[in-house]
Amino acid sequence: MTTPDPHARVRDAAAARGLDIELRERPQARSLHEAAEILGIPPSGIVKTLVVKRSDDTYLFALVPGGRSISWPKLRALVGVNKLRLPEAELALAATGYERGTIVPIGSTTDWPVYADESIVGQRIAMGAGAHGYSLFVDADELIAAYGATVADISVPEER
């Protein structure tokens, strides 16, 4: 029995939306800065795809660059709700079909709305690739266009 290609869903979904992606194997990193060094990009070029749960049990994706965190007040105001939270790992998996650390909007089992931090505009970014040990590179503007993402200031610098 052959093991299914863990990237088939990502590649198929990207092709269906006309997205040019690059999948790159990478060793595990102990920090954002180490990951950026391995990939040869600045830490802000690594974009986290965070699955956010609404109180009505629907979700959204928040794309936040490395070194920054979701600004919950900004995101709640933008979405027009009073409550948002990060779901438990099993809920994130059920909502997207991806494990934490591999989540990407491309190929998610449900096309949840995408909210992208404005700081990623105009960059080539690295993000989860649907499988551990890989990064996906894509032009942020093409990703935003392909998913009709809402672009806004939704982040704050991470506290050290």
PAZAPA-4460 file (N, C-alpha, C; in steps of 0.05 Angstrom, whole numbers, plus 32768, in hexadecimal, padded with zeros to 4 digits):
% residues 160
    n_x    n_y    n_z   ca_x   ca_y   ca_z    c_x    c_y    c_z   seq   type   mol
   8011   7FE8   8000   8000   8000   8000   8012   8019   8000     1      M     A
   800C   802C   7FEF   801C   8044   7FEE   8010   8059   8000     2      T     A
   8022   806A   800B   8019   8080   801C   800F   8097   800A     3      T     A
   7FF8   80A2   8010   7FEE   80B8   7FFF   8000   80D1   8002     4      P     A
   8001   80DF   7FEC   8012   80F8   7FEB   8005   810C   7FFE     5      D     A
   8013   8115   8013   8007   8127   8026   8003   8143   801A     6      P     A
   800F   8148   8003   800D   8163   7FF7   7FF9   8163   7FE0     7      H     A
   7FEE   814D   7FD9   7FDC   814C   7FC2   7FC4   815F   7FC5     8      A     A
   7FB9   8160   7FDD   7FA2   8172   7FE1   7FAA   818F   7FDE     9      R     A
   7FC2   8196   7FE9   7FCC   81B2   7FE7   7FD1   81B9   7FCA    10      V     A
   7FE0   81A7   7FBC   7FE6   81AC   7FA0   7FCD   81AE   7F8E    11      R     A
   7FBA   819C   7F92   7FA1   819C   7F83   7F91   81B6   7F87    12      D     A
   7F8F   81BE   7FA1   7F80   81D6   7FA7   7F8E   81EF   7F9C    13      A     A
   7FA8   81F0   7F9E   7FB7   8207   7F93   7FB3   8208   7F74    14      A     A
   7FB5   81F1   7F67   7FB1   81F1   7F4A   7F95   81FA   7F42    15      A     A
   7F81   81F1   7F52   7F65   81F8   7F4C   7F61   8216   7F4E    16      A     A
   7F71   8224   7F5E   7F6E   8241   7F62   7F83   8251   7F52    17      R     A
   7F93   8242   7F42   7FA7   8250   7F32   7FBF   825B   7F43    18      G     A
   7FC4   824F   7F5A   7FDA   8258   7F6B   7FF3   8249   7F65    19      L     A
   8009   8257   7F62   8023   824C   7F5E   8030   8248   7F7A    20      D     A
   8034   8230   7F82   8040   822A   7F9D   8059   821A   7F9A    21      I     A
   806A   821C   7FAE   8082   820C   7FB0   8081   81FE   7FCB    22      E     A
   8084   81E4   7FCB   8085   81D4   7FE4   80A2   81CD   7FE9    23      L     A
   80AC   81D3   8001   80C8   81CE   8007   80CA   81BF   8021    24      R     A
   80D9   81A8   8020   80DE   819A   8039   80F1   81AA   804A    25      E     A
   80ED   81A9   8065   80FF   81B7   8077   8100   81A8   8091    26      R     A
   8118   81AA   809E   811A   819E   80B9   810A   81AD   80CD    27      P     A
   8104   81A0   80E3   80F5   81AE   80F8   8106   81C3   8105    28      Q     A
   80FA   81DA   810B   8108   81F0   8118   80FE   81F4   8134    29      A     A
   8110   81FE   8145   8108   8202   8161   80FC   821E   8166    30      R     A
   80FE   822F   8152   80F4   824B   8156   80ED   8257   813B    31      S     A
   80DF   826D   813C   80D9   827B   8123   80F2   8284   8115    32      L     A
   8105   828E   8124   811E   8298   8118   812E   8282   810B    33      H     A
   812E   826B   8118   813C   8254   810D   812E   824A   80F3    34      E     A
   8114   824A   80F3   8105   8242   80DB   810A   8256   80C5    35      A     A
   810B   826F   80CB   8110   8284   80B6   812C   8280   80AB    36      A     A
   813F   827A   80BC   815B   8276   80B3   815C   825E   80A0    37      E     A
   814F   8248   80A8   814F   8230   8098   8143   8235   807C    38      I     A
   812D   8245   807B   8120   824B   8062   812C   8262   8053    39      L     A
   813F   8271   805F   814C   8287   8052   813A   829F   804E    40      G     A
   8128   82A4   8061   8116   82BB   805F   8115   82C9   807A    41      I     A
   810B   82E2   807A   8108   82EF   8094   80F1   82E2   80A4    42      P     A
   80F2   82E4   80BF   80DD   82D8   80CF   80C1   82E1   80C7    43      P     A
   80BE   82FA   80BE   80A4   8304   80B7   8099   82F7   809D    44      S     A
   80AB   82E9   808F   80A3   82DB   8076   8096   82C0   807C    45      G     A
   8097   82B7   8095   808A   829E   809C   806E   82A6   80A7    46      I     A
   805A   829D   809A   803F   82A5   80A1   8030   828E   80AE    47      V     A
   8025   8293   80C6   8016   827F   80D4   7FF9   8280   80CA    48      K     A
   7FEE   8269   80C4   7FD1   8267   80BE   7FC4   825E   80D8    49      T     A
   7FB5   8270   80E4   7FA7   826A   80FD   7F8A   8265   80F8    50      L     A
   7F7F   824F   8102   7F63   8249   8100   7F56   8256   8118    51      V     A
   7F42   8266   8112   7F34   8274   8128   7F17   826C   8128    52      V     A
   7F0D   8265   8140   7EF1   825C   8143   7EDF   8273   814C    53      K     A
   7EC8   8274   813E   7EB4   8287   8146   7EA0   827A   8159    54      R     A
   7E90   8289   8167   7E7D   827E   817A   7E67   826D   816D    55      S     A
   7E63   8270   8153   7E4E   8260   8145   7E5A   8247   8139    56      D     A
   7E72   823F   8142   7E80   8227   8139   7E88   8227   811C    57      D     A
   7E8B   823F   8111   7E98   8242   80F7   7EB4   824C   80FC    58      T     A
   7EC5   824C   80E7   7EE1   8253   80EB   7EE9   8268   80D6    59      Y     A
   7F01   8272   80DA   7F0E   8283   80C6   7F2C   827E   80C9    60      L     A
   7F3B   8286   80B4   7F58   8284   80B4   7F63   82A0   80B8    61      F     A
   7F76   82A3   80CA   7F85   82BC   80CD   7FA2   82B7   80C5    62      A     A
   7FAB   82C6   80B2   7FC7   82C4   80A8   7FD8   82DA   80B6    63      L     A
   7FEA   82D1   80C7   7FF9   82E4   80D8   8017   82DE   80D4    64      V     A
   8027   82F3   80CE   8044   82EF   80C9   8053   82E9   80E3    65      P     A
   806A   82DB   80DF   807B   82D5   80F5   8083   82ED   8105    66      G     A
   8084   82EA   8120   808B   8301   8131   8073   8311   8139    67      G     A
   805B   8309   812F   8042   8318   8136   802D   8304   813F    68      R     A
   801A   830E   814E   8004   82FD   8158   7FE9   830A   814F    69      S     A
   7FD4   82FA   8150   7FB9   8306   814B   7FB3   831B   815F    70      I     A
   7FA9   8331   8155   7F9D   8346   8167   7F80   833F   8169    71      S     A
   7F78   8333   817F   7F5C   832A   8182   7F48   8341   8180    72      W     A
   7F4D   8358   818C   7F3A   836E   8188   7F37   8377   816B    73      P     A
   7F4D   8378   815D   7F4C   8380   8140   7F3D   836C   8130    74      K     A
   7F43   8352   8134   7F36   833D   8124   7F19   833B   812B    75      L     A
   7F11   833D   8144   7EF5   833C   814B   7EE5   8353   813E    76      R     A
   7EF1   836B   813F   7EE4   8383   8133   7EE1   837F   8115    77      A     A
   7EF6   8374   8108   7EF5   8370   80EB   7EDF   835B   80E3    78      L     A
   7EDE   8345   80F3   7ECB   8330   80ED   7EAF   8337   80F6    79      V     A
   7EAD   834A   8109   7E93   8353   8113   7E87   8341   8128    80      G     A
   7E98   8335   8139   7E8E   8323   814E   7E9B   832B   8169    81      V     A
   7E8F   8321   817E   7E99   8326   8199   7EAC   8311   81A3    82      N     A
   7EAB   82F8   8197   7EBB   82E2   81A1   7EC8   82D4   818A    83      K     A
   7EE2   82CF   818D   7EF2   82BF   817B   7F06   82B1   818D    84      L     A
   7F0E   8298   8185   7F23   828B   8195   7F32   8276   8183    85      R     A
   7F49   826E   818D   7F57   8259   8180   7F4B   823E   8189    86      L     A
   7F43   822D   8177   7F37   8214   817F   7F4C   81FF   8188    87      P     A
   7F42   81EB   8196   7F53   81D4   819D   7F5D   81C7   8184    88      E     A
   7F74   81B9   8187   7F81   81AD   8170   7F6E   819B   8160    89      A     A
   7F5E   818B   816E   7F4C   8178   815F   7F36   8187   8150    90      E     A
   7F2D   819E   815A   7F19   81AE   814B   7F26   81BB   8133    91      L     A
   7F3F   81C5   8136   7F4D   81D0   811F   7F51   81BB   8109    92      A     A
   7F58   81A3   8111   7F5B   818D   80FD   7F40   8187   80F0    93      L     A
   7F2B   8185   80FF   7F11   8180   80F4   7F07   8196   80E1    94      A     A
   7F0F   81AF   80E7   7F06   81C6   80D7   7F16   81C9   80BD    95      A     A
   7F2E   81BE   80BC   7F40   81C3   80A5   7F4A   81AA   8098    96      T     A
   7F4B   8194   80A7   7F58   817C   809C   7F76   817C   80A0    97      G     A
   7F80   8190   80AD   7F9D   8192   80B2   7FA3   8194   80D0    98      Y     A
   7FBA   8188   80D7   7FC3   8189   80F3   7FCF   81A5   80F8    99      E     A
   7FCE   81AE   8111   7FDC   81C6   8119   7FF9   81C5   8110   100      R     A
   8003   81DB   8107   801F   81DC   80FE   8022   81D6   80E1   101      G     A
   800C   81CD   80D4   800C   81C7   80B7   7FF6   81D6   80A9   102      T     A
   7FE5   81E4   80B8   7FCC   81F1   80AD   7FD3   8206   8099   103      I     A
   7FC3   8205   8083   7FC5   8218   806E   7FA9   821A   8061   104      V     A
   7FA0   8232   8058   7F86   8233   804C   7F83   8222   8033   105      P     A
   7F9A   821F   8025   7F9A   8210   800B   7F94   81F3   8011   106      I     A
   7F7E   81E9   8006   7F77   81CD   800A   7F68   81C7   8023   107      G     A
   7F61   81DB   8033   7F52   81D6   804B   7F38   81C7   8043   108      S     A
   7F2F   81B5   8054   7F16   81A6   804E   7EFE   81B8   804D   109      T     A
   7EFF   81D0   8059   7EEA   81E4   8056   7EF8   81FF   804F   110      T     A
   7EED   820D   803C   7EF8   8227   8034   7EEE   823D   8047   111      D     A
   7EFA   823F   805F   7EF2   8253   8072   7EFC   826E   8068   112      W     A
   7EF0   8284   8070   7EF9   829F   8068   7F16   82A3   8072   113      P     A
   7F25   82B2   8062   7F41   82B8   8068   7F45   82D5   806E   114      V     A
   7F52   82DB   8084   7F59   82F6   808C   7F78   82F7   808D   115      Y     A
   7F83   8309   807E   7FA1   830B   807C   7FAA   8325   8088   116      A     A
   7FBF   8324   8098   7FCB   833C   80A3   7FD7   834C   808C   117      D     A
   7FD2   8366   808C   7FDA   8377   8076   7FF9   8377   8071   118      E     A
   8008   8370   8085   8025   8371   8083   8030   835B   8070   119      S     A
   8020   8347   8068   802A   8332   8056   8027   833A   8039   120      I     A
   8017   834F   8033   8012   8357   8018   802D   835D   800A   121      V     A
   802F   8353   7FF1   8047   8359   7FE1   805E   8346   7FE6   122      G     A
   805B   8332   7FF6   8071   8320   7FFD   806D   8304   7FF3   123      Q     A
   8083   82F6   7FEF   8082   82D9   7FEB   8085   82CE   8007   124      R     A
   8072   82BD   800F   8071   82B4   802B   8074   8295   802C   125      I     A
   807C   828C   8044   807D   826F   804A   8068   826A   805E   126      A     A
   805B   8253   805C   8046   824C   806F   8044   822E   8071   127      M     A
   8031   8225   8081   802D   8208   8084   8027   81FB   8069   128      G     A
   802D   81E1   8067   802A   81D4   804D   8018   81BB   804E   129      A     A
   8009   81B9   8064   7FF7   81A2   8066   8004   8189   8072   130      G     A
   801E   8189   8076   802C   8172   8081   8044   817D   8090   131      A     A
   804B   816F   80A6   8062   8177   80B6   807C   8174   80A6   132      H     A
   808F   8186   80AC   80A9   8184   809F   80AA   8191   8084   133      G     A
   8096   81A1   807D   8096   81AF   8063   808C   81CB   8066   134      Y     A
   8094   81DD   8054   808A   81F8   8052   8080   81FC   8036   135      S     A
   806C   820D   8034   8060   8214   801A   8066   8231   8015   136      L     A
   8071   8237   7FFE   8077   8252   7FF6   8062   825B   7FE1   137      F     A
   8058   8274   7FE5   8044   827F   7FD3   8046   829D   7FD3   138      V     A
   803E   82AA   7FBE   803C   82C7   7FBD   8023   82CF   7FCD   139      D     A
   8027   82DF   7FE2   8011   82E7   7FF3   7FFA   82F4   7FE4   140      A     A
   8001   8305   7FD1   7FEC   8313   7FC2   7FDB   82FF   7FB2   141      D     A
   7FE8   82EB   7FA6   7FD9   82D6   7F97   7FC7   82C6   7FA9   142      E     A
   7FD2   82BF   7FC1   7FC2   82B0   7FD5   7FAA   82C0   7FDD   143      L     A
   7FAE   82DA   7FE3   7F98   82EC   7FEC   7F83   82ED   7FD6   144      I     A
   7F8B   82F1   7FBD   7F78   82F2   7FA7   7F6A   82D8   7FA3   145      A     A
   7F78   82C2   7FA4   7F6C   82A7   7F9F   7F57   82A0   7FB3   146      A     A
   7F5A   82AA   7FCC   7F47   82A3   7FE1   7F34   82BB   7FE9   147      Y     A
   7F36   82D1   7FDA   7F25   82E8   7FE0   7F29   82F1   7FFD   148      G     A
   7F42   82F0   8006   7F48   82F6   8022   7F43   8313   8028   149      A     A
   7F3B   8318   8040   7F38   8333   804B   7F54   833B   8056   150      T     A
   7F5E   8351   804D   7F78   835B   8055   7F74   8372   8068   151      V     A
   7F80   8370   8080   7F7D   8385   8094   7F93   8382   80A9   152      A     A
   7F95   8396   80BA   7FA8   8395   80D1   7F9B   8384   80E6   153      D     A
   7FA4   836B   80E8   7F98   8359   80FC   7FAC   834E   8110   154      I     A
   7FC4   835A   8111   7FD9   834E   8122   7FE7   8364   8133   155      S     A
   7FF5   835A   8147   8006   836B   8158   8021   835D   815B   156      V     A
   8036   836B   8161   8050   835E   8166   804D   834A   817D   157      P     A
   805B   8333   817A   805B   831F   8190   806A   832A   81A7   158      E     A
   8060   8324   81BF   806F   832C   81D7   8086   831A   81DB   159      E     A
   809C   8325   81E4   80B4   8314   81E8   80B6   830D   8205   160      R     A
***
